[in-house]
Amino acid sequence: MTITHIMINGVPGKVATTILAHAINDERFTVVPYSLTGPDTEKSVRVNGTDITLVSPEERSAVLKTIKETYGPFVTVDYTHPSAVDANVAFYCAEGLPFVMGTTGGNREQIRADVTDSAIPAVIAPNMAKQIVGLQAMIEYGAKNFPGLFKDFQMTVKESHQSWKADTSGTAKAIIRQFNLLGVEFTEADIDKVREPEAQKAMGIPEEHLDGHGWHTYTLCAPDGSSEFGITHNINGRDIYAEGTLDAVAFVEKKRLAGIKGHCFSMIDVLKNL
């Protein structure tokens, strides 16, 4: 079995740290003990017995040279912050670092353009949970094959995430686009975004998961109120994202070894190649 070197950026953030913990215990990978992070953070952290050096934006170019000399080719995982996505992708592309982008936000058109103009493959997805991605694919199939199926239906969308999540759920935005093709008039501005812990507890979210969850409910009502359809996916914790992310890393490494360059892949591509 080929061992892939992997560097996870965004530590000590909770999602990045969860992915890191899973990677340490996954025999497919050897963790590069560095993590690109934001300014004003600690110098290092210890995760599952592994010391991780945290690298500030000012240090990353110099440190990357050392990492490449020590570890050779590796795949980067990004779970940083929406405000850092564009600059990070430009850096990965310029430095020839194949990557998996799990962070939402940024200019997605520019991100894809940067990868297309680069010498690397990448997986970019708003959600790394394989089961949710599969659900999205089913809805997309319906949108392509039954356009207008829900024309004139009224839609409500409620999504809840931890209070510090800065942006609207990328998964919600992607699913809404498919429902638009199914005939539903609905925009991102119409989403009921819940970030207050007390409101979340009232929804039934377990208190121990208030700082790490993703609850989504999409409801469609017929114009006369005679029928109602609903889709709900409620995720507690972050473990579900780790499995999908690491499968995406293995996928990107295969593409790198095959000489694939300048191509953006999705989690659907990953699922089709498991």
SVG drawing of the C-alpha trace seen along z (x, -y; Angstrom):
<svg xmlns="http://www.w3.org/2000/svg" viewBox="-55 -38 70 40">
<polyline fill="none" stroke="black" stroke-width="0.4" points="0.0,0.0 1.3,-3.4 1.6,-5.8 0.5,-9.4 2.0,-12.3 -0.7,-14.8 -0.6,-18.2 -3.7,-19.6 -4.1,-23.3 -6.3,-25.2 -5.1,-23.6 -5.9,-24.3 -9.4,-24.9 -11.8,-22.2 -12.6,-20.7 -9.0,-20.6 -8.0,-19.0 -10.6,-16.4 -9.4,-15.6 -5.8,-15.5 -6.7,-13.0 -8.3,-10.7 -5.4,-11.0 -2.9,-10.1 -4.8,-6.8 -5.3,-6.0 -2.7,-3.6 -3.0,-5.2 -1.3,-8.4 1.8,-9.9 1.0,-13.3 3.4,-16.1 3.7,-17.7 3.0,-21.3 -0.2,-23.3 -0.6,-26.6 -2.8,-28.7 -3.7,-32.3 -1.7,-35.0 -1.4,-35.3 -1.7,-31.6 0.4,-29.3 3.7,-28.0 2.6,-24.3 -0.1,-21.9 -0.1,-18.2 -2.7,-16.0 -2.9,-12.3 0.7,-12.2 1.9,-14.1 3.4,-17.6 2.2,-19.9 4.2,-23.1 1.8,-26.0 3.0,-28.2 1.8,-31.8 1.2,-33.4 4.5,-35.3 6.5,-32.1 4.8,-29.8 7.0,-30.2 10.2,-29.6 8.8,-26.7 7.3,-25.1 10.8,-24.8 11.9,-22.8 8.8,-20.6 9.3,-19.8 12.9,-18.9 12.0,-16.7 8.9,-14.9 8.7,-15.2 5.3,-15.4 2.3,-15.7 -1.4,-16.5 -2.7,-19.5 -6.1,-19.7 -7.6,-23.1 -10.0,-23.7 -9.0,-27.2 -11.4,-30.2 -13.5,-31.6 -11.6,-34.8 -8.3,-32.9 -9.6,-30.6 -8.7,-32.7 -5.1,-33.5 -4.5,-29.9 -5.6,-28.5 -3.4,-31.0 -0.5,-29.8 -1.2,-26.1 -1.4,-26.6 1.8,-28.7 3.7,-26.2 2.4,-23.1 0.5,-21.6 -2.4,-19.3 -5.2,-20.0 -8.6,-19.1 -10.6,-22.2 -13.1,-21.7 -13.4,-25.3 -16.5,-27.1 -16.4,-30.7 -14.1,-32.5 -14.5,-33.3 -15.3,-29.8 -15.0,-30.9 -11.6,-32.3 -10.6,-29.3 -11.5,-27.0 -9.7,-29.2 -6.6,-29.2 -6.5,-25.4 -7.3,-25.1 -4.2,-27.3 -2.0,-25.3 -0.1,-22.1 -2.1,-20.3 -5.3,-18.4 -7.7,-19.4 -11.0,-18.4 -13.2,-21.3 -16.5,-20.6 -18.7,-22.5 -19.4,-19.3 -17.1,-16.3 -19.7,-14.0 -20.2,-11.2 -23.8,-10.4 -24.8,-14.1 -23.0,-14.4 -24.8,-11.3 -28.1,-12.9 -27.2,-16.1 -26.5,-13.9 -29.9,-12.4 -31.5,-15.9 -29.4,-17.0 -30.6,-13.9 -34.1,-15.0 -33.4,-18.6 -31.9,-17.4 -34.6,-14.9 -37.7,-16.5 -37.3,-20.2 -40.1,-22.3 -41.4,-19.4 -42.0,-21.6 -43.1,-24.7 -45.2,-27.1 -44.3,-25.2 -43.3,-27.3 -40.0,-26.4 -38.5,-27.0 -34.9,-26.2 -33.6,-26.1 -29.9,-25.4 -28.1,-25.4 -24.4,-25.4 -22.0,-26.3 -22.2,-29.9 -18.7,-30.8 -19.5,-29.5 -19.1,-32.8 -20.9,-32.0 -24.0,-30.4 -23.8,-26.6 -22.3,-25.8 -24.4,-22.6 -27.6,-24.5 -26.7,-26.9 -25.9,-24.0 -29.1,-22.2 -31.2,-25.4 -29.7,-25.8 -31.0,-22.3 -34.4,-23.1 -34.4,-26.3 -34.1,-24.0 -37.0,-22.0 -39.1,-25.2 -38.8,-26.6 -38.3,-30.3 -35.9,-30.7 -32.7,-32.5 -29.8,-32.3 -31.3,-35.4 -34.4,-33.4 -32.5,-30.8 -33.3,-30.8 -29.8,-30.7 -29.6,-29.6 -26.4,-30.4 -27.7,-31.2 -27.1,-28.3 -30.4,-28.8 -32.4,-28.6 -30.4,-25.5 -31.2,-23.8 -34.9,-24.6 -34.5,-22.7 -33.4,-19.6 -29.7,-19.8 -27.7,-18.0 -25.8,-20.5 -22.6,-18.6 -22.8,-19.2 -23.6,-22.9 -20.0,-23.7 -20.0,-21.2 -23.1,-20.3 -24.9,-20.8 -28.7,-20.5 -30.6,-21.2 -34.3,-20.9 -35.8,-21.8 -39.6,-21.9 -41.8,-22.2 -45.5,-23.0 -48.0,-22.9 -49.7,-26.2 -53.0,-25.0 -51.4,-23.5 -52.7,-20.0 -49.2,-18.4 -45.9,-18.9 -42.5,-17.3 -39.4,-17.5 -35.7,-16.6 -33.7,-16.6 -30.1,-15.8 -28.9,-16.3 -25.2,-15.8 -23.8,-15.9 -20.0,-16.2 -17.4,-16.2 -16.3,-12.6 -18.5,-12.1 -16.5,-14.8 -13.1,-13.2 -13.9,-9.9 -14.9,-11.8 -12.0,-14.2 -9.4,-11.4 -11.0,-9.5 -10.7,-12.7 -7.0,-13.0 -6.4,-9.4 -8.3,-10.3 -6.2,-13.4 -3.0,-11.5 -4.0,-8.9 -4.7,-11.8 -1.3,-13.3 0.5,-10.0 -1.4,-9.7 -0.1,-13.1 -3.4,-14.9 -2.9,-18.6 -5.1,-21.7 -8.3,-19.8 -10.9,-20.5 -12.8,-17.5 -15.8,-17.2 -16.8,-14.8 -19.1,-13.1 -16.0,-12.2 -14.5,-10.8 -17.7,-8.7 -17.6,-7.3 -14.0,-6.1 -14.2,-4.5"/>
</svg>
